[in-house]
Amino acid sequence: MRAQSVLFVCLGNICRSPLAEGALRAAADERGTEVIVESAGTSDWHVGSEPDRRAQAIAARNGINISRLRARQVRPDDFMRFDHIVAMDAENLAHMRAIMPEGARARLSMLLDHVPGREGQAVTDPYFGDSAGFEGTWQDVSLGIAGMMEMLDRQGQAQSLLYAAAPLSQPDHGRQD
């Protein structure tokens, strides 16, 4: 059974998407769920930079260290490598749809699409505000990650059932048909 994979995407990959990456890693570790998770930005403004210090601070207050993450830009092969590409807002989702190559395996969504009643809503972008804005972003991210974990667990259970239901190969006992 293959681990599911998730790529979180925001504009610069220094605030919202690294928070989501760290939160999903922590939630998956806590539940013992195997998942491959990364984050990226649609722009190249911050490539190689660590997450915004305010994002690092809110993550740390919640027991998550994102200081080693480094911003990168979305690449065409991401659409083939990841099962889920999850945007933080409609603009970044539209960008992902526009650059998605033919035959891509990734399923696109927004993070809050995984929260009943919040479908289609953006994760609050705290970049231009003060540190207090990161509290609201963290709340949005936490809700979205809880919803994603439920989805990943359901998909993992379905994948396990399919694996368990697959026919076992029968020995041929030297038959020559």
N, C-alpha and C positions, 0 to 999 in steps of 0.2 A: 504494500500500500504506500503510495507516494504522499509526501507531505504537501499540503496546500501552500500556495504562495500568494503574498499580498504586497503590492507596491502602493504606498500613499503618495499623493501628489498635491503640492500647492505651488505658488508662484516662485518663491525663492529657495525653498527647502531649508529654511532656517528657523521657522516658528511652528506652524501647524503640523506639517507632515512629519518632522522629526518627533514631535510630541506624540503623534499617533503611532509612529513606529515604536517608540519606547514603551508606550502604554500597551500595545498589542503584544510585544515581546514579554512584558511582565505578566500580563493576563494569561498568555499561553503557558509560560513557565509555571505559574501558580496552579493551573488546571492540568498540567501535564499534556498539553496539546502540542503536537509537532506542527510547526508552521515556519515557513521561510518568509521573512519580512524585511523590507527596505523602504526607503523614501527617496523622492526626487523632486525636482522643480521643473516647471515649464520654461523658465528663463535660465540664463547662464550667469546672472548677476553675482551669485555668491558661491560658485563652484569652488570646492575645496575648503570653504569656511565651516567653522563649527557652528552649532545652533546658537541663535540669539541668546545672550546671557540671561535674559528674562525668561525664555523658554527653559533654559537649563535650571534656573532657580525654581520654577513651578514644578518641574519634573522632580527635582531633588526633594522638594517639600512633600512629594507624594511617593518617595522612596525609589525613584527611577533615575538612573544616571544616563544622560544622553550626550555627555561631553565628548565622547569619542566619535560620535557621528560626524560625517562631513558631507556637505551639500554636493549634489551632483545634478546634472540635467537629465531629463527623460531621454532614453535612446530608443530607436525603432525596435531593437531586439527585446526590449522590455515587454512588448505586446505578445511575444512568443514565450518568454520566460515565466511570466506571472499568470496565475489563474484569475486574480482580481486586481484591477487598478482602480484605486479609490481616491477620488478628487475631494478636495476640501470645499469647493464651491462650484457654481454653475459655469463660470468662465473657464476654470481649469478643466472641467469635464468636457466642455465644448472643444477646447484645444486638443484634448486627448482623442475625442471623436474625429477631429479633423486630420490628425496625423496617424491614426490607427491604420496599419497596413492591411491589405486584403489577406484573409485567412488567419488573422490573429486569433489566439485562443483566449486572451484576457477578456473577462467580463468587466464592464465599466459601471461604476456607480459613484454616488457621493456618500461620504461617511454617514451623514445623518439620514440617508435613505434606509439605514439599518435600524432606525429608531421609530417605532410606530407613532404616528402623529407629527413627525419631524421631516418626513420625506420631502425632498426638493429644497430643504433649507441648507444654508451655508454654515460651516463652522466659522465662528467669529474670528475675524482677522485682527489680531492685536498689534501688528507691527508699528503702526503710526501712533499708538496710544502709549500710556504709561504702564507700569508693571501690573497695575490692578486689572487691566484688560486681559491679561493672561489667565486670570481666574475664570472668567467666562469661557475662554477658549478651552481651558482644561476641563470644565464641566461638559462642554460640547463633545470634546474628544472622549472623555470617559463614558458618556452615554453611547456614543457611536461604537466604541470598542466593545462595550457590553453586548450591543446588538450584533456586532460582527462575530463575537465569540459564539453566540448562539447559532448563527448561520454556519460558521465553520464546524462547530460540533455536529450539527445536523448533517452537513455534507460529509463529514468524516464517518458518521454512523452509516449513512447511505452507502458510502464507498466500502465500508467494512462488510455490509450486507451483500453487496454485489460480489465482493471477493469471496465471501463465504458461500455464496450460491453458485459460483463458477464450477462447472463440472470438473471432477478430477480425471486425469487421464487414466484410462484403463490399460493394464498390461495386456500385451497382445499374445502372450504365451506361445510365441513362435508361429502364430498364424500366418499363413501366406494366402491372401485372398486374390 
